[in-house]
Amino acid sequence: MRILAATRGYRIAAVLTGLAVAGGAAIFLAVGRSPDGARPISFATAERDGAATREIASLLKDLDLIRPSRAQAAKDFSLPTPEGKTFRLADHRGKVVFLNFWATWCPPCKEEMPAMERLYQRFKERGFVVLAVSVDVEGAALVNPFVREHQLTFPIALDPKMAVAEQYGVRGLPSSFLVDKRGTLIGLALGPREWNGKASRALIESLLRD
């Protein structure tokens, strides 16, 4: 374990163990404290899924995504973007939202981002939104060069204090959440995926039709 940053009471540690988790290695985080009143969103691998159709449930299983044990709304949040604007989740109700937590220092995050970009390009005109939330403590100073280097066009938001990451119970990077058009959380991916693969494309197609 290596301490990567310490700022304003938050301690972030990463474990680069190469642990296999449903599709790839992940970097696990230990956070020194949580924001007051924050309650992580709970996920379980239970087979029941009242929020998804059978088709969507099957595709979630194909991708080895964790499904909520009960239907729950995605918690709203507002975060700044590197361009000085604000991204608010509630503004995208009626769209399918792919919410990804990442950092520039996270190798598996870098691994999956090209596929995320291709998925975004394929479906963005049909109401599909990708938001990549950086937890880099240095913020835009690190994120902007990374985005330019990797030619990413989907929206980026900055969460240097990990307030939203804590709200969503994030303990590893990358972590990705899928939110349907009704604003309901339907799945969580811990670790990278081939997001432009056949199963991923079929899942987004189903969610856009739903």
Sequence and secondary structure as in RCSB ss.txt:
>XXXX:A:sequence
MRILAATRGYRIAAVLTGLAVAGGAAIFLAVGRSPDGARPISFATAERDGAATREIASLLKDLDLIRPSRAQAAK
DFSLPTPEGKTFRLADHRGKVVFLNFWATWCPPCKEEMPAMERLYQRFKERGFVVLAVSVDVEGAALVNPFVREH
QLTFPIALDPKMAVAEQYGVRGLPSSFLVDKRGTLIGLALGPREWNGKASRALIESLLRD
>XXXX:A:secstr
 EEEEEETTEEEEEE    B SSSB EEEEES   TT         S  TTS HHHHHHHHHTT B  SS  B  
  EEE TTS EEEGGGGTTSEEEEEEE TT HHHHHHHHHHHHHHHHHGGGTEEEEEEE  TTTHHHHHHHHHHH
T  S EEE TT HHHHHTT  EESEEEEE TTSBEEEEEES   TTSHHHHHHHHHHHH 
